[in-house]
Amino acid sequence: MLAGGLAGILHTSISMSGPPVVLLVAGQNADKDEARRTFAAFFLAMSIVSIGLFAAAGNLTIQGVEFGLWGVPAGILGGYLGNKIAKRVSHRQFIALTFILVCITGVLAIYSGLR
C-alpha cells in the first residue's frame, strides 16, 4: 500500500512512479518474469488512472496527447526488444540491473531538479 501510494503521488506530480514499486518487488526477490509482469500491469493501471486524473483536472491537452502518441511505436519496439533481451538475463542480473537503474534514475532526477 505504501509503495503504491508513493508511486501514485510521484506519477502524477513528477511522472516518476517506478522507484517505490520497483524497489518493493525487486526487494522481495520475486522471480524476474513475475516481477516484469507485475511492473507492466502496475504501470499500465497507473497510466490509465493518471490520464483520467489529468483530464478531470483540465491538465490534458491535445498537444500532450499527440506528443505521447508519437512515442507509442518506439515503446512497442522497445517492449519487443526488451522481451528478447530478458530471456538472456539471469535472475541475479535482473535484480542487479533493477537496482542500478533505479539508482541512475534517482541521480538523474536529482541532477535535473538542481539545474
C-alpha positions in Angstrom: 0.0 0.0 0.0 2.8 2.4 0.9 4.7 1.8 -2.3 1.5 2.2 -4.4 0.6 5.4 -2.6 4.1 6.8 -3.1 4.1 5.7 -6.7 0.7 7.4 -7.3 2.0 10.7 -5.8 5.2 10.6 -7.8 3.4 9.6 -11.0 1.0 12.5 -11.1 3.4 15.0 -9.6 6.7 14.3 -11.5 5.8 11.4 -13.8 8.3 9.1 -12.0 6.3 6.3 -10.3 8.7 3.5 -10.8 11.2 3.5 -7.9 8.9 2.6 -5.0 7.3 -0.3 -6.8 10.4 -1.5 -8.4 12.3 -1.5 -5.1 9.4 -3.2 -3.4 9.1 -6.0 -6.0 12.9 -6.5 -6.5 13.5 -6.4 -2.8 11.1 -9.3 -2.3 13.4 -11.3 -4.6 10.4 -12.1 -6.9 11.0 -14.3 -9.9 12.2 -12.0 -12.8 9.3 -12.9 -15.1 6.7 -12.4 -12.3 8.4 -9.0 -11.5 8.2 -8.0 -15.1 4.5 -8.9 -15.3 3.8 -7.0 -12.1 5.6 -3.9 -13.4 3.8 -4.0 -16.7 0.3 -4.4 -15.0 1.0 -1.7 -12.4 2.4 0.9 -14.8 -0.5 0.3 -17.3 -3.0 0.8 -14.5 -1.1 3.9 -13.2 -1.0 5.4 -16.6 -4.7 4.9 -17.3 -5.7 6.4 -13.9 -3.2 9.3 -14.3 -4.6 10.2 -17.8 -8.1 10.2 -16.3 -7.0 12.4 -13.4 -5.1 14.8 -15.7 -8.2 15.0 -17.9 -10.5 15.6 -14.9 -8.2 18.4 -13.7 -8.1 20.0 -17.1 -4.4 19.3 -17.5 -4.7 17.1 -20.6 -4.1 18.9 -23.8 -4.4 17.7 -27.4 -0.7 18.6 -27.9 0.3 16.5 -25.0 -1.8 13.5 -26.2 -0.3 13.9 -29.7 3.2 14.1 -28.3 2.6 11.0 -26.2 1.2 9.0 -29.1 4.3 9.7 -31.2 6.2 7.6 -28.6 3.9 4.6 -28.9 5.7 2.9 -31.9 9.1 3.3 -30.2 7.5 1.9 -27.0 6.2 -1.1 -28.8 9.6 -1.8 -30.5 11.3 -1.3 -27.1 8.9 -3.8 -25.5 9.6 -6.3 -28.2 13.4 -5.9 -27.8 13.1 -6.0 -24.1 11.3 -9.3 -24.1 14.1 -10.7 -26.3 16.8 -9.4 -24.0 15.0 -10.6 -20.9 15.4 -14.2 -22.0 19.2 -13.8 -21.8 19.3 -12.1 -18.4 19.5 -14.3 -15.3 17.5 -13.6 -12.1 20.6 -12.3 -10.4 21.5 -10.0 -13.3 17.9 -8.8 -13.3 17.9 -7.8 -9.7 21.3 -6.1 -10.0 20.2 -4.2 -13.2 17.0 -3.2 -11.5 18.8 -1.6 -8.5 21.4 0.0 -10.8 18.7 1.6 -13.0 16.8 2.9 -10.0 19.9 4.5 -8.7 20.8 6.0 -12.0 17.2 7.3 -12.4 17.4 8.9 -8.9 20.7 10.6 -9.6 19.4 11.9 -12.9 16.2 13.2 -11.3 18.2 15.0 -8.6 20.5 16.5 -11.2 17.6 17.6 -13.3 15.9 19.2 -10.2 19.0 21.1 -9.3 19.6 22.5 -12.8 
